[in-house]
Amino acid sequence: MTTCRIDFDELISARSLAIDVSGIRRVFELGARLENPINLSIGQPDFPVPEVLKDAAVDAIRADRNGYTLTQGIDELRASITAHLKDDVGWVVPSDDLGLIVTSGTSGGLLLVLMATLNPGDEVIVPDPYFVVYPALTGLTGGRTVYCDTYPDFRLTAERVEPLITDRTKLLLLNSPSNPSGIVLHGDELRDLVDLCEARGVLIVSDEIYDEFTYADSRQDGRCPSPARFTDRMLLVRGFGKTYGCTGWRLGYAAGPRPLIEQMAKLQQYTFVCAPSIGQAAVVGAFGVDMSPLVRAYQGKRDRVLASLGKVTEVQHPGGAFYAFVRVPRDVAGSATEFVERATERNVLVIPGNVFSRRDTHFRLSYAAPDEMLDEGLEILAELLSGRQ
């Protein structure tokens, strides 16, 4: 066998090296050393997939629906999504103006739109704090992330966005309900963003993966507030994983201007090929499944988080998703990372804010956990936040 002359340090690309996952990795490494940790770090529902969707997945396998599908998705699922979007936001898709594609999760949809729109150096405005994928995907596709500071209330407003728009700005990434803060933007805030972006030639990409996890106190006419109710000259990205507990099925969809969707479909053909076929068949009837009891239960979890931690620190009111972004008082710890390490010593796992932000002043708590575990974790976190060791 000849001596290997490959220098793997030289082999790895700059785009790969630019991605830093050390923050989340460190929490997981700490957690791996714990026995039965109180895990409030994972952004994944703690409820099972509805039985009707499980049965549909099994039926699809037994019916040998295990091969490739059309790149845009199977006809039955596209018809189901079309009916849902007409009812929910008033869009008629597909049409002469609008297109629709089923994607490999919402992250797959976001990657496709960035690939389809960005040239080297093009700018993408992202709210800070942000979902961890946003800066990574922007860098992977040659763009430049421009951060919009939304502290202390975590609201992405037109007033905050406007000064950041330049002649290189292509996209505004909007996430409401938000990960990591759970903030839901109001209808008037969304309308102002639509007016600003359309006037300045900026495409809104609205990541609404948590649209069904919008709580009663933040809904508008019983629905998740969305910029899609004010315009169809944007890209709407939604998915099934968070709502139905099937995150591993990797199923999302994107709807928006037909020329953009056509380019995304072309790129999907040469990357993902199609979204998972079995999952597509399984979620055809998903919009008919009533998830409202679980959403109400999660609203109750949210209320317990606010009642417990709101007494000892600042927690902005989460209107949706299943996260709270909790401020660490300066007299308690020098940074959120330091606080998270202390919490880990007490067997509680949460994520430091610098994973989601250029600041390290908050931590993200996921209350997608069993009630007993959540309550135990909240008691410990409240004690630590109050300065009692």
N, C-alpha and C positions, 0 to 999 in steps of 0.2 A: 504493500500500500504506500503510495507516495505521500510526502509531507504536504499537508494542506497549507496553501499560501494565501488563503483568503483572510484579509484584515477586516473583521466584522465591525470594528469601530468606524472604518472608512466606508463600509458597505451601507450602513444605515443612512437613510435620507434625512435631510434637514427638516422636512415637514413632520416626520415621525418624532425626531428628537425635540421638536418644538412643543409637543404635547406633554404636559406635566400632570400626571395622575397621582402625585405623591401624597396629596392631602387625604383623599379617600383611601388610598392604599394604606396609609399609616393608621387610620382608624380601624380598618379591617385587620391589619396586623396586630393591633392592640387587642381587638375583640377576639382574635383567634386564640389568645392566651387565657381568655376568661372561660369559666365554666358556667353555662346557662346564663349568659349576659341578658340584661334588660335592654333589648335591641330596639331603640327608637331612631335608628339611622336609615332604615331601608324605605325607599320610595316605591313600595309595592303593596297593593291591597292585601289584607289578611283574610279575605273571604274567598271561598272556592268559586270556580266558574259555575254559573247556573247549569243545572242538570240538562236543560233542553239544548244548550250549546254543546255540552259534552256528548250528548246522544247524537247530535248532528255531525260532530267530528268523527265519531265512531262509524256512523252510517256512511260518511264520505270515504273513509278508509276501506270499508267492506264493499263499497260500490266501485272500488278501484279508481277513485278520483285522486290519484297520487302523482300524476304527472304534471308537466308544465301547464300553465293556463295562458291565456292571452296576456300580453304585457300589461295592458290597462286593467286587467281583472276580469273575473267571470261575469257573465251577463246578469245573473240573478242578484249578485251582490251590488253591482253597479245600479241596477234598478231599485234595490232597497235603499241605497244611499241617496239616489236621485229623489225618491219620494220623501225621505227624511229631510233633505236640504230644502225642498220646496216648502214643507210644513214649517221648518224651524227658522230659516232665514229668507225665504221667498225666492231663492234661486231656482232657475230651471236649467238643469244640467243632465246630459250634455246638450248644447244648443250650438247655433252658429257662432256665438260669442264665447261660450263657456265650455270648458273641458273638465274631465274627471278621470283620475287614475287611482287605483288601489296600490298602496306602497308597503314596503317591508317596515312597518312601524312608522310612527311620526318622524323619528330620527332619519329613516330612509327617505321620507318625503322632503325633509329639510335639506339633506345632502343633495338631493336631485335638483332642488330649486337653486341652491347656491352654485352647483356645477353649471346649471343652465344660464345663469345670469352674470356671474362675476368674471371679470378679467383681472389680471394682476394689478394690485393696488386699489381696486374698487373698494368702497367703504360700506360697511354694514353697521347700522346703529343698533346697539344692544343695551337693554336696561341693566343697570348694576344695582342690586344683585341679579344674577342671571342663572339660567339652567346651564350646567357645566358644559354641555355639548356645543353651545352657540359659538364661543370663541374658537374652540377646537375645529369645528367644521368650517368656519370662516377662514382660518389659517390653512386648512387642508386644501381649500379650493382657491387659494391665491389672493383672498381678500384681506382687508384690514379691519379689525374690530374697533369701532368707536363707542366708548362706554358712556352711557347717559346715567349720571348719578341721580338716583331716586331716593336717597336717604333724606329724612328719617321715616317718611310715610310709605315709601316703596311704590309710589304712583307714577306711572309713565305718562307725562302730560305733554301737550303740544308746546307749552311754554318752555319746558326743559329740553325738548327735542330740537326745536327750531334753530338755536344757535350752533348746533352740531352739523347741520346740513351744509355740504359743500358741493362743488361740481363733480366730485367723485362718489357721492352718496348714491348707492343703488337701492338698498333695502333698509327697511325698519323691521326688526324682529320684535314681535309683540307676543307676550305670553300672559294670558289672563283667562282663568285663574292661574296664578303664578307658582312656579317652583323656583325659589325656595320659600317665598313669603306667604303664599295663599291669597294674596291680594286680588280682588276682582275690580276691574275698572268700571266706572259708571258709563252710562250711555252718552252723556254729554262729553265726557273725556274722550271716548272713542270717536265721536263725531268730529271733535276738534282735531284729532290726529288724522282722520280721513281727509278733512278739508286741507290741512297743512301739507300732507304728503301728495295729494293730487295736484295741489298748486305748485309744488316744487319738483314734481316728476319722480317721486320716490315710491317704490312698491312696498306696500304693507304685506308682510308675511305673518299671519296670525296663527300661532301655535295654540290650539284649543284642545289639547289632549284631555284636559280636566273639565270639559264643557258640562258633562252631566253631573260632575261633582261641584256644582255651584249651589250654595245653601240658600234656603228660603229668604234670608235677609239680604241677599245680594242679587237675586234674580230680577229680571225685567220682563213683565208680562209672563211670568212663569218659566222664563228661559234664561240661559246664560247670555249676558250682554256680549254682543259681537260687532265688530266693525262691518261685518258682512251684511248687516241690516241697513247700512248706509251707502254701500257701494258694492259693485261686483268687479271693480277694477283692482283686485287684490288677490292674494292667494290664501285660501282657507285650508288649514292642515288640522285634521282631527284623527282620532284613532279609537280602537276598541279595548286595548290592553288594560288601562286603568279602570274604565267603567265596569268591565265584566270580569276582571281578575285574571285575564288571559295574556299577561304581559309577554310570556314566552312564545306566544303564537306569532308575534311580530306582524301586527296588522294595523295599518293606518290608511288614510286616503287624503288626497289633495284635490281641490277644485278651484278653478280660477280661469283667467283669460286663456282661450284655446291655444293661441300661439305658444304660450309658455308651457302649458300642459303637454303639447305635442313634443316640445324639446325634452321635457322631463321623461316622457315615455320612451323617446329614442335613447336617452341615457340609461334608463332602467333596463332596456333590452340588452345593453352591453355591460351591465353591472349585476344587479340583482336578478335579472331575467324576468321575474314576476314575484309577487308576494306569495307566501306559502299556500299551496292549493287547498290543503285540508282545512286550514284555518279560514280561508275565504268561504268555503262551503259551510263551515260551522256557524259563521256569524251572519248569514243571510237574514235570519229572523231575529237578530239581536235587538233591533230597535223596538220590537214588540214585547221585550222582557221588561217588567217593571222593577227597576232598581231603586225606586224611591225609598223603600224601607231602609235599605242599607245606607243611602245618602243621609237620611234623617239620623240614623245611628252614628254616622261619622260627624254630623253636626253636633251631636251630643258629646262626642269625644273632644271636638274643638272647644266646646263650651267648658269642659272640665280643664282643658289646658289653660284657657284664659282665666278661669276662676282660681287655679292654683298658682300659676306663674305671674299672673297680672298683679298679684299682691306684693311681689318682691322685685319686679323689674318691668321694663317696657316691652309690651308685645303688641304689635300692630294687629288689628282685627282681621283674621283670615276669613275671606268670604267664600272660599272654595278650596279645591284640592285637599290634601291632608297633611299640610305642613304648617308649622309656626316658625318664624325667624325671630329668635329671642335675643334681646340685648344683654350683654354681660356687663354689669356695673363695673366701673373702673376701680372701685375700692375692693372688688372681689377678686379680680384677676387682671393681669396686664394685657391679655389678649384672649380671644375666644379659643385659640388653640390650647393655651394654658388651662383654661377652664375645662375644655373637653378632656384633657389628660386627667384632671382631678375627678371628673365624672366617671371616667373609665376605671379609676382606682376604686370607685364605689360600685363597679359592675354595670354602669349605664353607658350605652353607646349613643352618641349624637355626632353630628358633623360640624366641624368649625366653619365659620363664615368665609374664610379666605378660599375655600373650595369654590364658592359661588360668587365671589366678589373681590375687588381690589382692597377691600377693608377686612379686618379680622376682629370685628367688634361684636358679632352676633354668632349664634349657632343655629343650625337647622334641626328641628325636632320633627320627626314623622310620627303622627298618632295613628298610623295604620298598623295597629297592634291590638292584641287582646286587652280587654278592659282591665283585668287584674294586673297585667304587666305594665300598662300605661299608668295606672294609678300609683303603682310602686315606684316607677321611674319618676313621676312628677313629684312625689314626696321627697325623693332624694335631691332632685334638681332644685326644688324650691329651697331646701335646706342649704344647698351650696350657694345659690344665688343670694340668699339673705346674709351670707358671710358666716353662717354657723358651720363649723367643721365636725 
